[in-house]
Amino acid sequence: MTDPDGKRPDSEAASTPDVLGAALGGVARRAGLDPNEDASTQKVVWSAMGGWRGILESVLPSLAFVTLFTISPEPLILSLGVSVGLAAVFTIVRLVQKSPPSAALGGLIAAAAAAALALFTGRGADNFVPGLITNAVYGTAFLVSALIGWSLIGLAAGFLMGDATAWRADRRKRRAFRWLGIAWAVLFFARLAVQLPLYLTDQVTALGTLKLVMGLPLFAPLIAVTWLVVRALYARASPTSEASEA
């Protein structure tokens, strides 16, 4: 395991954060979140959301379900079918255009799994169970990793900036990545705190509406803050300053 000073007494154990950092960094790079790129904050946020296509893929299936369920809760298969159908259309369009289908495919799988659960239980609110689980898992992962000094944000940024895990030897970077990790955890736990009571009381319309409101509108500014902080950290870094702070 790598110690706080960035040393690696056990190379095999140290490979775990390296592999995780490479995976997270790869995801960030594919999403357009590479601090090495000379891009405006607006362009980075837009790229992270997937542009208009990404926004539509993220919003329309849930919006269709909430709207149709509010108008006509029965039969449940109608609102669920339209939601899954829209996700399937987005996936097919990506395949036809030979563009990366991962985002739409992930949305299709999630929508189909949620719809299957809701049909099995007969509760429209169960269509949101995968989202609640995702928020709980992501929130826990970001919080725990930040508190133990292995922030997921730091691992991704370290890979992208060619820093590997050396950022842990820099107090300024370590502190910034810890707080960024906590900020992301707060986002996921806030969603869970607001949406879980609505799920438990079977308030489907309110739950679906707040899921949309707490989705991209909260995701976008936090992406912007994260990107700006990482750019600032590495723009200011120099061998001399890092040596003096280590």
N, C-alpha and C positions, 0 to 999 in steps of 0.2 A: 504494500500500500504506500502511496506517496505521502510523505509527511508534510506539515505546514510550510516547510522551507523549500519544498519543491524537489527534494531528493527522492531517489527511487531505490530503496534497499532491496526490494523484491520486484524484479521486472515483470514477472508473471502477473502478480496482483495489480501492478500499476497499469497493466494493459486494459483493465476493465473501464476506468474512467476515460482512457484514450479512445477506446472503441465507442463508448457512449457519446463522447464529445464529437467524434467523427460522424456518428449517426445524426445527432442533433444539428450539427453544423451543416450536414448535407441537406437536411430538411429545410433549414433556414435559407440556405443558398438557393434551393429550388423555388422557395417562396419569394425570392428577391430581396432577402435580408442580409446581404453581404456588405459589411461596413467598409470593405476595400473598394467597393464600387463608388464612383463619383456620381451620386444621384441625390435629388432633392428629397426631403422628408415626405412630401406629398406623393412623389412617385413611388417611394418605398412602401408607404402605407397602402397605396392603391394596388401595388403588385402583391403585397401580402394578402390582401382581400381577394385577389384573383380578378380584379377589374370588374366590369359590368357582369361578365359571365359568372364569375365566382360569387358575386353578390346575389344574382338571381338563383344560382344553384343552392345557395345557403338559405335564402329567404322564402322563395316561392312554395316549395313543398309544405313547409310549416304553416305559411300564411293560408294556403289553400285548405289545409286540414282545419285550422281554427275557424276560418270563414264558413266552410260548409258544415262543420259540426255545430256552430252557433245557430245557423239557419235551420238545420235539420239533423239533430243528434242520431236519429234512426232513419235508415239502417246505418250502423257504424261503418260498414264496409264501403259505403259511398265516399265518405270523407277520407278514409284511409286509402282507398283505391286510387283516388285522384292524386293524393300526396305521393304515393309510391310511383304512380304513373308519370308524374312530372320528373321525379328523380331518374326514372328509366329513360325518359326522353333526353334529358341532359347527357346521360351517359352514352346513349346511342349517337347523339350529335358529335360528341367528342371522338368516338370511335370512327365515325364516317369521315371526320375532318382530320383524322390521324394526329390529334393533339393529345397531350398527356391525359389519360382518363382517370388518374388516381383520385382526384378530388371528387369528381362526380360519382365514380364507382364507390368511393367510401361513403358518400351521401346516400347512394342507392342501397347499399348493404345495411346501413344504419336505419334508413327509413323502412326497409322491408322487415328487419328484425323487430323494430318497434311496433309496426303494424301487426305482425304475427302475434306478438305478446298481447296487444290490445284486443285483437279478435279472440284470442284464447280465453282471456279473462272477461271480455265483454265490457271493459271499462275504457272509455276514451282517454282518461288520464294516464293510462299505462303506456300510451304512445310516447310519453315523455320520460319513461324510466331510463332508457339508455343515456339520455342527456344528463339526468341527475347523477347517474353512476359515473359518467365521464367527468363531471365537475368535481365530484368527491375524490376520484383517483388523481386527477391533474392537480387539484388543490393540495392534496396530501403530498404528492411527489415534489411539487415546487417548494412547499414549506419545509419539509424534512430535509431536502437537499440543501436548502439555504441555511438552515439552522446548524447542520453538521459541517458546513464549510465547503460543500461540493455543489454549489449552485448550478442548476441546469443551464441557466443563462450563461454563467461563466464557462462551463464546458463547451457550449456551442460557440461562444465568442472566441474562446481560446483556440479552437480548431480553425475557425475562419481566419483569424489573425496570425496564424502560425505560432501561437503562443503555447499550445498544448495545455498543460496544467501549471505552467510557470506563473500564471497570474495569481496563484495562491500564495506566492512569496511576496506579493505586492499588497501592502495593507489597504491602499486606496482602492485598488481593483476588487480585492476580496470583499471589502465593505460595500462597494457599489453593487456588486453582483448579488450579495446577500439581500440587500434591500430591494433590488429588482425582482429577485425570486419571491420575496415576501409579498411584493405588490401583485405579482401574478397569482399567488395563492389567495390573496384577499379577493381578487376578481372572481375566481372560481367558487370560493366559499360564500361570497356575497350572492352569487346566482343561486347556490344551493339553499342558503338561508331564506331567500325570498320565495323560491319556487317550491321547496319541499312542503311547507304548510299548505300551499294551494293544491298540491298533489294529494296530500293526505285528506283534504276536505273535498276533493273531487271537483274543484273549480277549473274546469278544462279551458274555458275561454280566457279567463284571467291568466292562467298558467301559460297558455300558448302565446298570449300577447306579451307578457313580461319576458318570456324566453326570447322573443324577437327584439324587444327593447333593450335587453341586457346582453344581446349578442354582439353584432358588429359595432353598434354605437359605443360600446365600452372597449371592445377589442382594438379598434383603430387607434384611439389616443394612447393606449398603453404600448402598442407596437411602436408608435412614434417616439414616445419617451425612451423606450428601451434602445431603439436604434440610435437616438441622439446621445444617450449616455455612453454607449459602447464606442461611438465615434469620438466622443470627447476624451474618453479614457485613453484610447490608443493614439489620438492625435497629440496628446500632451506627453505621452510616454517617451522616454529616451533612455539609453543605457546608463547614463550618468544618474538621472533621477531615480531609476529603478534600483540601482546599486545603493544609493543613499537611503532609500526607504526600506530596503530589505531587512 
